[in-house]
Amino acid sequence: MRRIVLTGGGTAGHVTPHLALLPRLQTDGWDTHYIGTKDGIERGMMEDRPGITYHMIAWGKLRRYFSWRNLSDPFRVVAGFFQSLRILGQVKPDIVFSKGGFVAVPVVAAAWLRRIPVLAHESDLTPGLANRISAVFAKKVAATFPECAQALGKKGVHTGTPMRRELFEGSRDKGLAFAGFTGEKPVLLMMGGSQGAQAVNEALRAALPQLLPRMDVLHLCGKGKLQEDLHGTPGYFQAEFVDQELCDVLAASDLVLSRAGATAISEFLALKKPMLLVPLPLGASRGDQIVNADNFKQRGLALVLPQEQMTAGTLTDALIELMEKAGQMRQAMAKEPSADGSQAVLELIEQLSKKA
């Protein structure tokens, strides 16, 4: 039986593409394993999936700024490397597929030392530090954006992002019923990523008196970020997150307010959802979301509101503009090539594993 090790973590965007590939890999007869951390989001998303064996390693972050953890994390990375070396020796996979994040770095390095082919994937327009390191050890690096594939040189391959089939199978009626909406007004979905987006949460809630006469608001605010006094507000539904209901929630949504994580905005593009993006500002990130958002804006696929300029008033104005431009934005999205890279990535996995 062929075996594959999947790895990546830290954010949901480093895990959800694995969820797209997993059922197809298992249907094709792959024995699937996952290497992640003990306390990362990847464990909660992957450990209990049917047919997958989850392995835990230590990890450390490679920071560009001062932190006392910079003194201890290199030792954790080294520990993770030797743990990965042992796990890979036991599992003996035909290939490792890495979605990025710092947990993946010791796994990829250990795979290279054991002469196991590595396929990495980069979702952002520019490669992150973890994937730039991983690219040294990888046979190929699949990329969501063609500009990123070009920047990666001979190893770069433009594939798009693997997407879960169920995202395209949602029911609008079920999504409306879940939120308690009638469907008479446009539905705005606000998603802040796996950690939520407190600045956007606060601006959106402050703007509700101006927004609710025009649209219903389905607000996924992140763990621990519910606002109790807003429960029961007509036209407003809030939840920390959704899982099984996500495909229905997306089907019910006419507009999206979101951060600019590459996996999320690729999914919105594939679903033809007009979007207003509020990228993470510099200081809170390496600036990848700003680049992603600007790229979508230039292509007519999104509006962008920098967080530094966001108030209840500017957010209201931007969302009204989004309503007005939704039709032409959908037309621009319809002209885009398929954003689902599942088949292209699966073909690369097949090719590289046969060369091992």
C-alpha positions in Angstrom: 0.0 0.0 0.0 1.2 3.5 -0.8 1.7 5.8 2.1 1.7 9.6 2.3 2.5 11.9 5.2 0.7 15.2 5.3 2.0 18.1 7.4 1.3 21.8 8.1 -0.3 23.9 10.7 -0.6 27.0 12.8 -3.7 28.3 11.0 -6.7 26.8 9.4 -5.4 27.8 6.0 -2.5 25.4 6.5 -4.9 22.6 7.1 -8.0 22.9 5.0 -6.3 22.0 1.7 -5.4 18.7 3.3 -9.1 18.1 4.0 -9.8 18.6 0.3 -7.2 16.0 -0.7 -7.8 13.5 2.1 -11.0 11.7 0.8 -9.5 11.5 -2.8 -6.2 10.1 -1.5 -8.0 7.5 0.6 -10.3 6.6 -2.4 -7.2 6.0 -4.4 -5.8 3.7 -1.8 -3.3 5.8 0.0 -2.5 5.0 3.7 -2.6 8.5 5.2 -0.6 9.9 8.1 -0.4 13.5 9.5 2.5 15.0 11.4 1.5 18.1 13.5 1.8 19.5 17.0 0.2 18.6 20.3 -1.7 21.9 20.8 -2.0 23.4 17.3 -5.2 23.9 15.3 -4.2 21.0 13.0 -4.6 18.4 15.7 -8.2 19.4 16.3 -8.9 19.4 12.6 -7.1 16.2 11.6 -6.6 13.8 14.6 -10.1 12.3 14.6 -10.6 12.1 10.8 -11.4 8.5 9.7 -8.5 6.6 8.2 -5.7 9.0 9.3 -2.9 8.4 11.8 -1.9 11.5 13.7 1.7 11.9 14.9 2.9 14.8 17.3 6.2 16.6 17.2 7.7 19.6 19.0 8.0 22.8 17.0 9.3 26.3 17.2 8.7 29.5 15.4 11.4 31.3 13.4 10.8 34.9 14.3 12.2 38.1 12.7 11.6 40.1 15.8 12.8 39.9 19.4 11.2 37.4 21.7 12.5 35.5 24.7 11.2 32.4 23.0 13.8 32.9 20.3 16.2 31.4 22.8 14.3 28.1 23.3 12.5 27.6 20.0 15.6 26.6 18.0 16.0 23.6 20.4 12.3 22.7 19.8 12.9 22.8 16.1 15.8 20.4 16.5 13.7 18.2 18.7 11.0 18.2 16.1 13.5 17.3 13.4 14.7 14.2 15.3 11.1 13.2 16.1 10.2 13.6 12.5 13.2 11.5 11.5 12.0 8.7 13.7 8.4 8.9 12.6 9.3 8.9 8.9 11.6 5.9 9.5 8.7 4.0 11.0 6.0 5.0 8.5 8.2 4.8 5.4 6.0 7.0 3.3 6.3 7.3 -0.5 5.9 11.1 -0.3 5.4 14.0 2.1 3.0 16.8 1.2 3.6 20.0 3.2 1.1 22.8 3.4 3.4 25.1 5.3 3.6 26.7 8.7 6.6 26.2 11.0 5.6 22.7 12.1 6.3 21.6 8.6 10.0 22.7 8.4 11.5 19.9 10.6 9.3 17.3 8.8 10.4 18.4 5.4 14.1 18.5 6.4 13.8 15.0 7.9 12.1 13.7 4.7 14.9 15.1 2.6 17.5 13.4 4.8 15.6 10.1 4.4 15.4 10.6 0.6 11.6 10.8 0.7 10.3 13.2 -2.0 8.6 16.3 -0.7 5.8 18.4 -2.4 5.2 21.7 -0.7 2.3 24.1 -1.4 2.3 27.9 -1.0 -1.1 29.7 -0.9 0.1 33.3 -0.8 1.3 35.5 -3.6 4.7 35.6 -2.0 6.3 32.6 -0.3 6.4 32.7 3.5 9.6 32.0 5.5 8.6 28.4 6.4 8.0 27.6 2.8 11.1 29.3 1.5 13.1 27.0 3.9 11.0 24.0 2.8 11.6 24.8 -0.9 15.3 24.0 -0.4 14.3 20.4 0.5 11.3 19.9 -1.8 11.2 18.4 -5.3 8.4 20.8 -6.3 6.4 23.7 -4.7 2.8 24.0 -5.9 1.4 27.5 -5.8 -2.0 29.1 -5.7 -0.8 32.2 -7.7 1.2 32.0 -11.0 3.3 34.9 -9.7 4.4 32.8 -6.8 5.2 29.8 -8.9 7.4 32.0 -11.1 9.2 33.4 -8.1 10.0 29.9 -7.0 11.9 29.2 -10.2 12.2 25.7 -11.6 10.6 24.1 -8.6 7.5 26.3 -8.8 4.3 24.9 -10.3 1.0 26.9 -10.6 -1.8 24.6 -9.4 -4.3 26.7 -7.5 -5.5 25.7 -4.0 -7.0 22.3 -3.2 -10.7 22.8 -2.2 -13.2 20.7 -0.4 -15.9 19.4 -2.6 -18.6 20.0 0.1 -18.0 23.7 -0.3 -19.8 23.6 -3.6 -22.7 21.4 -2.3 -24.3 23.8 0.3 -28.0 24.6 0.5 -29.0 28.2 0.6 -32.3 27.3 2.3 -30.5 25.4 5.0 -28.0 28.3 5.5 -30.8 30.8 5.8 -32.7 28.6 8.3 -29.5 28.1 10.3 -29.2 31.9 10.8 -32.9 32.5 11.1 -33.0 34.8 8.0 -35.8 35.0 5.4 -33.6 35.7 2.4 -35.5 38.9 1.5 -32.4 41.0 2.0 -28.8 40.3 0.9 -26.8 38.2 3.4 -23.4 39.4 4.5 -21.1 36.8 5.8 -18.2 38.0 8.1 -15.3 35.6 8.6 -12.2 36.5 10.5 -10.1 33.4 10.0 -9.4 30.6 12.5 -8.5 33.1 15.2 -11.2 35.6 14.6 -10.6 39.3 13.8 -11.4 41.5 16.8 -10.8 44.8 15.1 -13.2 43.9 12.3 -15.7 42.4 14.8 -15.8 45.7 16.7 -16.2 47.8 13.6 -18.9 45.6 12.2 -20.9 45.6 15.4 -20.7 49.3 15.6 -22.0 49.6 12.0 -25.0 47.3 12.5 -27.5 50.1 12.9 -26.6 51.4 9.5 -26.2 47.9 7.9 -29.2 45.9 9.1 -31.8 48.0 7.2 -30.0 47.0 4.0 -28.7 43.5 4.7 -28.7 40.5 7.1 -25.4 39.9 8.8 -24.1 36.3 9.6 -21.1 36.9 11.8 -18.5 34.2 12.5 -16.5 36.1 15.1 -14.0 33.6 16.5 -13.7 31.7 19.8 -14.5 33.7 22.9 -15.7 36.7 20.8 -19.5 36.5 21.1 -21.2 39.6 22.3 -24.1 38.5 24.5 -26.2 41.7 24.4 -26.6 41.3 20.6 -28.2 37.9 20.8 -31.7 38.0 19.3 -31.0 41.2 17.3 -33.3 40.9 14.1 -31.2 40.4 11.0 -28.0 39.5 13.0 -26.7 36.1 13.8 -23.4 35.4 15.5 -21.4 32.2 16.1 -17.9 31.6 17.2 -17.4 29.3 14.2 -19.2 26.7 12.1 -18.1 23.3 10.9 -20.7 21.0 9.3 -22.9 24.1 8.5 -20.2 26.0 6.6 -21.1 24.9 3.1 -24.7 25.9 3.8 -23.7 29.2 5.3 -21.6 30.0 2.2 -24.4 29.1 -0.1 -26.7 31.5 1.8 -24.2 34.4 1.6 -24.4 37.0 -1.1 -21.5 39.1 0.1 -18.4 38.4 2.2 -16.4 40.5 4.7 -13.1 38.8 5.5 -9.4 38.9 6.3 -7.3 38.2 3.2 -5.8 34.7 3.9 -5.0 33.1 0.6 -7.0 29.9 1.2 -10.1 31.7 2.3 -10.2 34.2 -0.6 -9.5 31.5 -3.1 -12.5 29.6 -1.8 -14.6 32.8 -2.1 -13.4 33.3 -5.6 -14.3 29.7 -6.6 -17.8 30.3 -5.1 -18.2 33.6 -6.9 -18.7 35.6 -3.7 -18.1 39.4 -3.9 -15.8 40.3 -1.1 -14.6 43.2 1.0 -11.1 42.4 2.4 -9.5 43.8 5.5 -6.0 42.4 5.5 -4.0 41.9 8.6 -1.8 45.0 8.9 2.0 45.1 9.0 3.2 44.3 12.5 0.5 41.7 12.9 1.8 39.7 9.9 4.6 39.7 7.3 2.3 41.6 4.9 1.2 38.6 2.9 -2.5 39.4 3.3 -1.9 43.0 2.1 -0.3 41.6 -1.1 -3.1 39.0 -1.5 -5.8 41.7 -1.1 -4.2 44.2 -3.5 -3.8 41.4 -6.2 -7.6 40.6 -5.9 -8.5 44.3 -6.0 -6.4 44.9 -9.2 -8.1 42.0 -10.9 -11.6 43.4 -10.0 -12.3 40.5 -7.6 -12.6 42.4 -4.3 -12.7 45.7 -2.6 -10.1 46.4 0.1 -10.4 48.5 3.3 -7.1 48.8 5.2 -7.6 48.2 8.9 -5.9 51.5 9.7 -8.7 53.3 7.8 -11.5 51.2 9.2 -14.3 52.8 11.3 -18.0 52.0 11.6 -18.5 54.7 9.0 -15.9 53.7 6.5 -16.9 50.0 6.8 -20.5 50.9 6.1 -19.6 52.9 3.1 -17.3 50.1 1.8 -20.0 47.4 2.2 -22.6 49.6 0.5 -20.1 50.0 -2.4 -19.7 46.2 -2.4 -23.5 45.8 -2.8 -23.5 48.2 -5.7 -20.5 46.5 -7.5 -21.5 42.9 -6.7 -22.8 42.2 -10.2 -19.7 43.3 -12.1 -17.5 41.6 -9.5 -19.3 38.3 -10.2 -18.7 38.8 -13.9 -15.0 39.3 -13.3 -14.9 36.1 -11.2 -16.7 34.1 -13.9 -13.8 35.0 -16.3 -11.2 33.6 -13.9 -9.8 30.1 -14.5 -10.8 27.4 -12.0 -9.4 28.2 -8.5 -9.6 24.6 -7.4 -6.2 23.0 -7.6 -7.1 19.6 -6.1 -6.6 17.6 -9.3 -3.3 19.4 -10.2 -1.9 18.7 -6.8 -3.0 15.1 -6.8 -1.3 14.6 -10.2 2.0 16.1 -8.7 1.7 13.7 -5.8 1.4 10.8 -8.2 4.3 11.9 -10.4 6.7 12.6 -7.5 5.9 9.4 -5.6 6.6 7.2 -8.6 10.0 8.8 -9.0 11.0 7.9 -5.5 
